[in-house]
Amino acid sequence: MKAEISSLQLHIFNGEWDVVEYGDIAASCGSGYRFNLHRATPLGAEWRLPRESIRAQADDIVRWLEEKDWRGIVNRSYPTGLGTATIEASKPAAHIDDLLVKISTGKVADGISVRATGACEPGDIEELDELMFPDGFSGNTFPPTEHPTETPKFGMSTPKPGS
């Protein structure tokens, strides 16, 4: 899941993304668990869309998703005055049930938000938490920003085994 989302992020913007939801804490679903992650282009910076308009940016992302075999792609562009577009898709082969990309423009800065909801995987969430956090969960310690190429940091590998 992280590899697929990172690839999309790199297509949109090859730089540091704000981490809204890191994606390392499992959430319950049915009789299993899933992971969710959320990244956004830099907030507080005068960041602008790589394409000349919301519609051009949305069309570019949709083409890219189609080329990468994403499914159920829905592109919702709204009237020009709203300055927002959303794209939804899924990729079952990558264990992604729902992808939501929100594109918006503003007077000072633009923004793109990428949210992914993982597929509901069978398993005991409490057992998974014990494997990931053998010393117990000590709170979120994810970085405020992250480049898409950075290796994911998960409880079971933070700190790295043996360190």
C-alpha positions in Angstrom: 0.0 0.0 0.0 2.7 2.5 1.0 4.7 1.7 -2.2 1.7 2.5 -4.4 0.8 5.7 -2.6 4.5 6.8 -2.6 4.6 6.3 -6.4 1.5 8.5 -6.8 3.0 11.1 -4.5 6.2 11.2 -6.5 4.2 11.6 -9.7 2.4 14.6 -8.2 5.3 16.3 -6.2 8.9 15.1 -5.6 9.4 16.7 -2.3 8.6 16.6 1.4 4.9 16.0 2.1 3.1 16.9 5.3 2.2 13.8 7.3 -1.4 14.0 8.5 -2.0 10.3 9.3 1.2 8.2 9.2 -0.4 4.8 8.5 1.3 2.7 11.1 -1.5 2.2 13.6 -4.0 -0.6 12.6 -7.7 0.2 12.8 -10.4 -2.4 13.4 -12.7 -3.4 10.5 -15.1 -6.3 10.7 -13.2 -9.2 12.2 -9.8 -7.9 11.0 -7.7 -4.7 10.7 -6.7 -2.1 8.1 -4.2 0.7 7.8 -5.0 4.3 6.7 -2.6 7.0 5.6 -2.9 10.6 4.7 -0.4 13.0 3.2 -0.7 16.6 2.0 1.5 18.9 -0.1 3.4 21.4 2.1 1.0 23.5 4.2 2.1 27.0 5.1 4.3 27.2 2.0 3.5 29.1 -1.2 3.2 25.8 -3.0 1.5 25.7 -6.4 0.0 22.9 -8.5 2.5 21.3 -10.9 -0.1 21.7 -13.7 -1.6 25.0 -14.8 -5.1 24.3 -13.5 -7.1 22.0 -11.2 -8.7 20.4 -14.2 -5.4 19.7 -15.9 -3.9 18.4 -12.6 -6.9 16.1 -12.0 -6.8 14.8 -15.6 -3.1 14.1 -15.3 -3.6 12.1 -12.1 -6.5 10.2 -13.6 -4.4 9.3 -16.6 -1.6 8.1 -14.3 -4.0 6.0 -12.2 -5.4 4.4 -15.4 -1.9 3.6 -16.6 -1.1 2.0 -13.2 -4.2 -0.3 -13.3 -6.2 1.5 -10.6 -9.9 0.6 -10.6 -13.2 2.5 -10.2 -11.7 5.9 -10.9 -14.1 8.8 -10.4 -13.0 12.3 -11.2 -15.2 15.0 -9.7 -14.4 18.5 -10.9 -16.6 21.3 -9.6 -17.5 24.7 -11.0 -14.5 27.0 -11.4 -15.5 29.2 -8.4 -15.1 26.3 -5.9 -11.5 25.7 -6.8 -11.7 22.0 -5.9 -11.6 18.6 -7.5 -11.6 15.1 -6.1 -10.5 11.8 -7.5 -11.5 8.4 -6.0 -10.1 5.0 -6.9 -9.1 1.6 -5.6 -6.4 -1.0 -6.2 -7.3 -4.3 -4.7 -4.0 -5.9 -5.8 -2.2 -3.4 -3.6 -4.7 -3.9 -0.7 -6.1 -0.4 -1.2 -9.9 -0.2 -0.8 -10.2 3.5 -1.2 -8.0 6.3 -2.5 -9.2 9.9 -2.2 -7.2 12.7 -3.8 -8.4 16.2 -3.2 -7.0 19.1 -5.3 -7.6 22.7 -4.3 -6.4 26.2 -5.2 -6.1 29.3 -3.1 -4.9 32.9 -3.4 -1.6 32.2 -1.6 -1.1 28.4 -2.0 -2.6 25.3 -3.6 -2.9 21.9 -2.1 -3.2 18.2 -2.9 -4.2 15.7 -0.2 -3.8 12.0 -0.7 -5.8 9.6 1.6 -5.7 5.9 1.4 -7.8 3.3 3.2 -6.3 -0.2 3.2 -8.2 -3.3 2.6 -9.7 -5.1 5.6 -7.2 -7.9 6.3 -8.1 -11.0 8.4 -6.5 -11.2 11.8 -6.6 -10.3 15.4 -5.8 -6.5 15.8 -4.7 -7.0 19.4 -2.2 -9.7 18.3 -0.9 -7.4 15.6 -0.5 -4.6 18.0 1.5 -6.8 20.4 3.8 -7.8 17.5 4.2 -4.2 16.3 4.6 -2.7 19.8 6.0 -5.4 22.1 6.7 -2.8 24.8 3.3 -1.2 24.4 2.2 1.7 22.3 4.0 4.9 23.5 2.1 7.4 21.3 2.5 8.7 17.8 6.0 9.7 17.0 5.7 10.1 13.3 7.7 12.8 11.5 5.8 16.0 10.6 7.0 15.7 7.0 8.2 12.8 4.9 9.6 12.3 1.4 7.7 9.6 -0.5 11.0 7.6 -0.9 11.6 7.3 2.8 11.4 3.8 4.3 8.2 3.5 6.3 8.6 3.6 10.1 6.5 1.1 11.9 6.3 0.1 15.6 8.0 -3.2 15.2 11.0 -1.5 13.5 11.2 1.7 15.6 13.8 1.6 16.9 15.4 -0.8 14.5 15.8 -4.3 16.0 19.1 -4.6 17.9 19.5 -0.8 18.4 
